[in-house]
Every structure is written in structure tokens, then in C-alpha cells.
Amino acid sequence: MVDFLLAAFAAVFSLLIAPGNDGDSDWIPVQDCCAAVEKFNAVNASVRSIHCKFREEKHIEVLDTPAVAEGTYSFEAPDAIDIDYLKPEKYSICIRSGEMTLVSADGKAKTVDLASNRQFAAMTGMLMKLPQGQKNFRVEAWETADRYRFTVIPAKSSRAGEITLTVDKRDMSLITLKMSQGVSDYSIFTFYDKAIIYMTSPAMGDERGL
């Protein structure tokens, strides 16, 4: 159940590059990692809502090909999240006030307290905000001309527990996310057809959709 929840929750987050995109040779270390993290956090603090589609590829060592799923993701400030898996199976994930509710295709629901799992709670905190000055995590950052790549690594565990986000510099929105699960298993999420509404703020200017 924990592995399933971690895979599901990973879809919430604003990686390594998706197939067909820039290669690793195009990335250079960010000179001021703290400034890049602060920019990401400031812009995402001004988000009122996000609606988009996603594609998940779950890579498991014992499988020859990745398991693929597709669906939609919605966020409404301050903390309302809805994830609807549409293919190959239909089910929904709803997050409200620190609780996650899983609803199967037949309408059966199960609610989980995110605070009951330390890793889960940490990920909840990183939903729209990367950690800064925390002993429990460290952040590494790279960039190209139009993207940032942030890798968040738990301080007291191996890199097997890390998550990596590729971010569009234009609006600081997620393009892809990779979440490691174990030594060789991982899930990659690609976000597209994004509709983002911002609140009026110094970081982004007037309310607009992108």
C-alpha cells in the first residue's frame, strides 16, 4: 500500500529528462542554487489553480516495459488536489487538509492521514515549495537556457529516495518529475496541456493563464 501511495502522490508534484528532450550534456550546475529555489517557491506561492494532463511511466526492474497510465491533475489553492487516473484503470485521488482519499472505479473510498508517514508528510510540504535550509533534505540544481532541474535528496537515506523535478523557467511550472522507489524502480510523470491561473503578485504580475 505504501509503494502505491508514494507512486500516486508523486503525481502531485510540480527529473531526469523525458525521452526525446534535452540530454544530460546540455545541463550545467546552477551557480546560485538558493536563488533558483527561492524563485521557484515565490512563483508557486502565487498560484491560484492548476489544471493539466499527465502521463506516468512506472519502471519496475522485473518488467520488460514500463507500466503506463494517463489522467488529469488539478490544484486549487491553498491545498485542494484532485488526481484522476483515466487509463488503463479509472480511479481518483483527492487530497484535502493533510488527508488523502483514494476512490476506486466502483466508488469505494479509503482515506489515509499523510502525517502517519514521515516521507509522505515531507512530500506534502514540497508540493509547491522546495525545501530551504532544512537538515532533512538537500537540493541540487542544474539548468539549460529554458529549464531548471531540481533534485531533492533525503539527508539520511540513499539517493534511492530522491525526487527530481524539471521546471519551465518561463513560469516555474513542472514539465516532468522522477521519483525513485528502491534501488532501481522509479516513476516518471510528464505534465502537459497546462492551464495555470496566478493571483496578483509581485512575482508574476497580474492574474493570467498560461
Sequence and secondary structure as in RCSB ss.txt:
>XXXX:A:sequence
MVDFLLAAFAAVFSLLIAPGNDGDSDWIPVQDCCAAVEKFNAVNASVRSIHCKFREEKHIEVLDTPAVAEGTYSF
EAPDAIDIDYLKPEKYSICIRSGEMTLVSADGKAKTVDLASNRQFAAMTGMLMKLPQGQKNFRVEAWETADRYRF
TVIPAKSSRAGEITLTVDKRDMSLITLKMSQGVSDYSIFTFYDKAIIYMTSPAMGDERGL
>XXXX:A:secstr
 HHHHHHHHHTT      TTS  GGG EE S HHHHHHHHHHHHHTEEEEEEEEEEEEE TT SS EEEEEEEEE
ETTTEEEEEEEESS EEEEEETTEEEEE TTS EEEEEGGGSHHHHHHHHTSS    S TTEEEEEEE SSEEEE
EEEETTS GGG EEEEEETTT  EEEEEEEETTTEEEEEEEEEEEEEE SBTTTBS  B 
